[in-house]
């Protein structure tokens, strides 16, 4: 499969935070609440070429996916884990301006 074909609208790193000890997450049908199977985080929450644009010559441009991966996906699980750990330690969370901006971008990407 070509790189950047599977564009995750919920980052794999975030999904992996909910994985079991074997690195799998429960995949379920939200319309009826039935659990279907266990899956690897990279096989859920994606659409093929979701962020691709097409050049005039008919070639696919994946630059948006590259930028999102660098800015959001590569940092998402680390930032969320830091937030969870901070909450566990002190029971309260105060976000820096940089963290607020990151989570706003993550939220927009996810919806």
PyMOL commands that set and color helices and strands:
alter all, ss='L'
color gray80, all
select helices_A, chain A and resi 12-16+41-43+63-90+97-110
alter helices_A, ss='H'
color red, helices_A
select strands_A, chain A and resi 6-8+24-29+34-40+46-48+53-54+60-61
alter strands_A, ss='S'
color yellow, strands_A
deselect
rebuild
show_as cartoon
